[in-house]
Amino acid sequence: MAAPANFGHAETLNLGELLYTELYQQLEQRRAKLQQAAAHRQTARVVRLLEEVDSALNRMEDHTFGICEQCHQSVETDRLIADPLVRFCIGHLPPAEQQRLEDDLELAARLQARLLPKQDLVCDGWRVAYHYKPAGLVSGDYVDLIAGPDNVLYFALGDVSGKGVAASLLMSNLNAMFRTLAPLGIPLDEIMCHANRVFCESTLPTQYATLVAGKATPDGAVELVNAGHPEPLVVSMDGVRKIDSGGLPIGLFRDEPLTSVNLQLHPGEVLVLYSDGISESRNAHDQDYGAARLSEVVRRCTAQAPKDSVAACIADLIAFSGNAPAVDDQTLMVLQRVE
């Protein structure tokens, strides 16, 4: 069965043509596997699942896929990605399903919190602090700090496309890859290329991640590889310089090369990484917070410990945003070279 002509409907749902086609193919694959299972042993559960898959395929054919059967509004995209069989938006789930979903989200949030690195980390030649705030219960932002061999400090900050559970699952994949490969002493650009290949081979076509990763040695040498992430900042009392954003996000092109740049930080200088949930945070006048304002706050705090710099930045961001709600995950990392 060919995929239905659905581009206009997909745009209405904010799914995009590629994602809509991917979900259709996923449902077709599930249907084939269920039919194989039914041929060997036709249990009530297999029959029920086959009926649900057929129903979802029929909804695609008649252009009602992704529309809540209660309120006739769009079902949340991240829920469709996680489970293309869903038929109701969150607000109109049956009470028992709502409770199960809330329990699952709370568990996911607790598990994600356990993946976060130690706060206010001290490593040979470096002190590091970070701020991590999901826009909802779970986050698609990724932050990590790993003490590697020979007193090398590995660090990473990324942002998976989308929000919610689907993005948080991909964030956990990045966490697992980075923590597995970094302690082995594998070159940083090879780690990033591996992450790119895994994303390309295991995610939907519309999913990708911006990611900046680096390693810092006790003498102040820093190697950075940036895959489409907002430009890191090197801040000193003399000013601020941006480090070019480099390559494309991971997950777009399987064999896209990712190269590193090398820096030398002197005692007191600071390296700042952040997600666009910080720089693109808006106030009541629809103005962006911006990297320039962020770097100015950090510059005024270079004599302080990283945790104090982070606290000052977040206080300034809150003062700027006022009562405007945060619509994206917010992550900030400050690494300071010390004697």
C-alpha positions as CSV (number, residue, x, y, z in Angstrom):
1,M,0.0,0.0,0.0
2,A,1.4,3.4,-1.0
3,A,1.6,6.2,1.5
4,P,-1.4,8.5,1.2
5,A,-1.2,11.9,-0.5
6,N,-1.0,13.8,2.8
7,F,1.4,16.8,2.6
8,G,-1.2,19.4,3.2
9,H,-2.6,17.4,6.1
10,A,0.9,16.9,7.5
11,E,1.5,20.7,7.4
12,T,-1.7,21.3,9.3
13,L,-0.5,19.0,12.1
14,N,3.0,20.5,12.1
15,L,4.4,17.1,11.3
16,G,6.1,17.7,8.0
17,E,5.9,15.5,5.0
18,L,9.0,13.4,5.9
19,L,7.8,12.6,9.4
20,Y,4.3,11.8,8.2
21,T,5.7,9.4,5.7
22,E,8.1,7.9,8.3
23,L,5.1,7.2,10.7
24,Y,3.2,5.6,7.9
25,Q,6.0,3.3,7.0
26,Q,6.5,2.5,10.7
27,L,2.8,1.5,11.0
28,E,3.1,-0.6,7.8
29,Q,6.1,-2.4,9.4
30,R,4.2,-3.0,12.6
31,R,1.3,-4.4,10.6
32,A,3.5,-6.9,8.7
33,K,5.1,-8.1,12.0
34,L,1.7,-8.5,13.6
35,Q,0.4,-10.4,10.7
36,Q,3.4,-12.8,10.9
37,A,2.7,-13.3,14.6
38,A,-1.0,-13.9,14.0
39,A,-0.2,-16.6,11.4
40,H,1.7,-18.5,14.1
41,R,-0.5,-17.8,17.1
42,Q,-3.5,-15.6,16.9
43,T,-4.0,-14.3,20.5
44,A,-6.5,-11.7,21.6
45,R,-3.6,-9.2,22.2
46,V,-2.2,-9.7,18.7
47,V,-5.6,-9.3,17.1
48,R,-6.3,-6.1,19.2
49,L,-2.9,-4.6,18.2
50,L,-3.5,-5.4,14.6
51,E,-6.9,-3.7,14.7
52,E,-5.3,-0.6,16.3
53,V,-2.6,-0.4,13.6
54,D,-5.2,-0.9,10.8
55,S,-7.3,1.9,12.4
56,A,-4.3,4.3,12.4
57,L,-3.5,3.5,8.8
58,N,-7.2,4.1,7.9
59,R,-7.0,7.5,9.7
60,M,-4.0,8.4,7.5
61,E,-6.0,7.4,4.4
62,D,-9.0,9.6,5.4
63,H,-6.8,12.5,6.8
64,T,-7.9,12.2,10.4
65,F,-4.6,10.8,11.7
66,G,-3.2,12.9,14.5
67,I,-6.6,14.6,15.2
68,C,-8.0,14.1,18.7
69,E,-11.3,12.2,18.5
70,Q,-12.7,14.3,21.4
71,C,-11.9,17.9,20.6
72,H,-10.8,17.5,17.0
73,Q,-7.6,19.4,17.5
74,S,-4.0,18.2,16.8
75,V,-2.5,15.5,19.0
76,E,0.9,16.5,20.4
77,T,3.7,15.8,17.9
78,D,6.1,14.2,20.4
79,R,3.4,11.8,21.5
80,L,2.7,10.8,17.9
81,I,6.4,10.1,17.4
82,A,6.6,8.0,20.5
83,D,3.3,6.2,19.7
84,P,1.6,6.6,16.3
85,L,-1.5,4.8,17.7
86,V,-2.6,7.6,20.0
87,R,-6.1,8.9,19.3
88,F,-6.6,11.6,21.9
89,C,-4.7,14.8,22.9
90,I,-3.4,14.9,26.5
91,G,-6.3,17.1,27.6
92,H,-8.8,14.4,26.5
93,L,-7.2,11.2,27.6
94,P,-9.4,8.9,29.7
95,P,-8.6,9.5,33.4
96,A,-6.7,6.2,33.8
97,E,-4.5,6.9,30.8
98,Q,-3.8,10.5,32.0
99,Q,-2.6,9.1,35.4
100,R,-0.4,6.6,33.7
101,L,1.1,9.3,31.5
102,E,1.7,11.6,34.4
103,D,3.4,8.7,36.3
104,D,5.6,7.9,33.3
105,L,6.6,11.5,32.9
106,E,7.5,11.9,36.5
107,L,9.6,8.7,36.4
108,A,11.3,10.0,33.2
109,A,12.1,13.3,34.9
110,R,13.6,11.5,37.9
111,L,15.7,9.3,35.7
112,Q,16.9,12.2,33.6
113,A,17.9,14.1,36.7
114,R,20.1,11.2,37.7
115,L,22.0,11.5,34.4
116,L,23.1,15.0,35.2
117,P,26.8,15.5,36.1
118,K,28.1,16.7,39.4
119,Q,27.5,20.4,40.1
120,D,30.4,22.9,40.8
121,L,33.0,20.4,39.5
122,V,36.7,20.9,40.2
123,C,39.2,19.2,37.9
124,D,42.9,19.8,37.4
125,G,43.2,23.4,36.1
126,W,39.4,23.9,35.8
127,R,36.3,24.7,37.7
128,V,32.9,24.2,36.1
129,A,29.3,25.0,37.0
130,Y,26.1,24.7,35.0
131,H,22.3,25.5,35.0
132,Y,19.8,23.0,33.6
133,K,16.1,23.8,33.5
134,P,13.6,21.8,31.4
135,A,10.7,23.8,29.9
136,G,8.4,20.9,30.9
137,L,8.9,17.8,33.1
138,V,11.6,16.4,30.8
139,S,14.2,18.1,28.6
140,G,15.8,17.6,25.2
141,D,18.9,19.6,26.3
142,Y,22.0,17.6,27.0
143,V,24.8,18.6,29.4
144,D,27.7,16.5,30.6
145,L,31.1,16.6,32.4
146,I,33.5,13.6,32.5
147,A,36.9,13.3,34.0
148,G,38.9,11.3,31.4
149,P,42.3,9.7,31.4
150,D,45.4,11.8,32.1
151,N,43.4,14.5,34.0
152,V,41.5,15.5,30.8
153,L,38.1,17.1,31.4
154,Y,35.5,16.2,28.7
155,F,32.4,18.4,28.5
156,A,29.4,18.6,26.2
157,L,26.2,20.7,25.8
158,G,23.6,19.9,23.2
159,D,20.0,20.5,22.1
160,V,17.9,17.8,20.5
161,S,15.2,19.0,18.1
162,G,11.7,19.1,19.5
163,K,10.6,18.8,23.1
164,G,9.1,16.4,25.5
165,V,9.6,12.6,25.8
166,A,10.9,12.0,22.3
167,A,13.6,14.6,22.7
168,S,14.5,13.4,26.2
169,L,15.0,9.9,24.9
170,L,17.5,11.1,22.3
171,M,19.2,13.2,24.9
172,S,19.8,10.0,26.9
173,N,21.3,8.4,23.8
174,L,23.8,11.2,23.6
175,N,24.6,10.8,27.3
176,A,25.3,7.1,26.9
177,M,27.5,7.5,23.8
178,F,29.5,10.3,25.3
179,R,30.1,8.6,28.7
180,T,31.0,5.3,27.0
181,L,33.5,6.7,24.5
182,A,35.1,9.7,26.2
183,P,36.9,7.7,28.9
184,L,38.5,5.5,26.2
185,G,40.6,8.4,25.0
186,I,39.0,8.3,21.5
187,P,39.7,11.6,19.6
188,L,37.0,14.1,20.1
189,D,36.1,14.5,16.4
190,E,35.7,10.7,16.1
191,I,33.3,10.7,19.0
192,M,31.2,13.3,17.4
193,C,31.3,11.6,14.0
194,H,30.1,8.4,15.7
195,A,27.3,10.3,17.4
196,N,26.3,11.7,14.0
197,R,26.2,8.2,12.4
198,V,24.1,6.8,15.3
199,F,21.6,9.6,15.1
200,C,21.3,9.3,11.3
201,E,20.7,5.5,11.5
202,S,18.4,5.4,14.5
203,T,16.2,8.5,14.4
204,L,13.4,9.8,12.3
205,P,14.4,12.0,9.3
206,T,13.2,15.2,11.0
207,Q,15.2,14.6,14.2
208,Y,18.7,16.0,14.8
209,A,20.7,17.7,17.5
210,T,23.0,20.6,17.8
211,L,26.0,19.7,19.9
212,V,29.3,21.2,21.1
213,A,31.8,19.0,22.8
214,G,35.2,19.6,24.1
215,K,38.1,18.5,26.2
216,A,40.3,20.6,28.4
217,T,43.7,19.8,29.8
218,P,45.3,21.1,33.0
219,D,47.6,23.5,31.1
220,G,44.5,25.4,29.7
221,A,44.5,23.8,26.2
222,V,40.9,23.3,24.9
223,E,39.8,21.3,21.9
224,L,36.2,22.0,20.6
225,V,34.0,20.3,18.1
226,N,30.8,22.2,17.3
227,A,27.9,20.6,15.3
228,G,25.6,23.5,14.6
229,H,25.3,24.7,18.2
230,P,25.3,28.4,19.2
231,E,28.8,29.8,19.2
232,P,30.7,29.3,22.5
233,L,32.1,32.4,24.1
234,V,35.6,33.0,25.5
235,V,35.3,35.7,28.1
236,S,38.1,37.7,29.9
237,M,38.3,41.1,31.5
238,D,39.6,42.4,28.1
239,G,36.5,41.3,26.2
240,V,34.6,38.5,24.6
241,R,35.3,36.4,21.5
242,K,33.0,34.0,19.8
243,I,34.2,30.6,18.6
244,D,32.8,29.7,15.1
245,S,29.9,27.3,15.2
246,G,31.6,25.0,12.7
247,G,29.7,22.0,11.2
248,L,26.1,21.0,10.7
249,P,23.9,19.5,13.4
250,I,24.3,15.7,13.9
251,G,21.6,13.5,12.4
252,L,21.3,15.3,9.1
253,F,24.0,13.7,6.9
254,R,25.6,10.4,7.9
255,D,29.1,11.1,6.5
256,E,29.3,14.8,7.3
257,P,32.9,15.6,8.6
258,L,33.2,17.3,11.9
259,T,36.5,19.0,12.7
260,S,38.0,20.5,15.9
261,V,39.4,23.9,16.8
262,N,42.0,24.4,19.5
263,L,42.1,27.2,22.0
264,Q,44.4,28.3,24.9
265,L,42.8,29.8,27.9
266,H,44.8,31.6,30.5
267,P,44.1,31.6,34.3
268,G,40.9,33.6,35.0
269,E,39.5,33.2,31.5
270,V,36.1,31.6,31.0
271,L,34.5,29.4,28.3
272,V,30.7,29.7,28.1
273,L,28.4,27.2,26.5
274,Y,24.6,27.6,26.3
275,S,21.5,26.4,24.5
276,D,19.3,28.7,22.5
277,G,16.7,28.4,25.3
278,I,19.0,31.0,27.0
279,S,19.9,33.3,24.1
280,E,16.4,33.2,22.5
281,S,14.5,33.7,25.7
282,R,12.0,36.5,25.1
283,N,10.5,39.3,27.3
284,A,7.1,40.9,27.2
285,H,8.2,43.1,24.4
286,D,9.1,40.1,22.2
287,Q,12.9,40.9,22.4
288,D,15.6,38.2,22.6
289,Y,17.9,38.0,25.6
290,G,20.8,37.4,23.2
291,A,24.4,36.2,23.5
292,A,25.7,39.7,23.8
293,R,23.9,40.3,27.1
294,L,24.8,36.9,28.4
295,S,28.5,37.5,27.7
296,E,28.5,40.9,29.3
297,V,27.1,39.4,32.5
298,V,29.8,36.7,32.5
299,R,32.5,39.4,31.8
300,R,31.5,41.3,34.9
301,C,31.8,38.0,36.9
302,T,35.1,36.7,35.7
303,A,36.7,37.2,39.1
304,Q,34.1,35.1,40.7
305,A,33.7,31.3,40.9
306,P,31.7,29.7,38.0
307,K,28.7,28.9,40.2
308,D,28.4,32.6,41.0
309,S,28.7,33.5,37.3
310,V,26.0,31.0,36.5
311,A,23.8,32.4,39.3
312,A,24.3,36.0,38.1
313,C,23.4,35.0,34.5
314,I,20.2,33.2,35.5
315,A,19.2,36.1,37.8
316,D,19.7,38.5,34.9
317,L,17.8,36.3,32.5
318,I,14.8,36.1,35.0
319,A,14.9,39.9,35.4
320,F,14.9,40.3,31.6
321,S,12.1,37.8,30.9
322,G,9.8,39.0,33.7
323,N,6.6,37.0,33.6
324,A,7.1,35.7,30.1
325,P,6.9,31.9,30.3
326,A,9.9,29.8,29.2
327,V,9.0,28.0,26.0
328,D,12.3,26.1,25.6
329,D,14.7,24.2,27.7
330,Q,17.5,26.3,29.2
331,T,21.0,25.1,29.8
332,L,24.2,27.1,30.6
333,M,27.7,26.0,31.4
334,V,30.7,28.1,32.6
335,L,34.2,26.6,32.6
336,Q,36.9,28.7,34.3
337,R,40.6,28.2,33.9
338,V,42.3,28.3,37.4
339,E,45.9,28.3,38.5
